[in-house]
Amino acid sequence: MPTSQLIAATEFCIYHNIELSFIESLQQSGLITVVVQEERIFVEENELPQLEKMVRLYHEMDINLEGIETITYLLQRMNDMQRQIAELNKRLSLYEG
């Protein structure tokens, strides 16, 4: 994977004023994926929007890791259900028209 698509976790933490242990905890919980190169932790660029949401929940709303896990799970379920509804609506429109 090219290094240009990786963000150093330490830089992310400095920018967002959080501890590196928070990112490690999210990774251990399976909420994000990190890449370790030369004993440094990196976050993939496509993970940044989700990671920034979790930082806001933790930092600004004072939600703990367990709460973030629950919120993330419920949001994922909701998105899955919305996709299913859209697919079912498409199928239904074939029979109505």
Sequence and secondary structure as in RCSB ss.txt:
>XXXX:A:sequence
MPTSQLIAATEFCIYHNIELSFIESLQQSGLITVVVQEERIFVEENELPQLEKMVRLYHEMDINLEGIETITYLL
QRMNDMQRQIAELNKRLSLYEG
>XXXX:A:secstr
  GGGEEEHHHHHHHHT  HHHHHHHHHTTSS EEEETTEEEEEGGGHHHHHHHHHHHHTS   HHHHHHHHHHH
HHHHHHHHHHHHHHHHHHHHH 
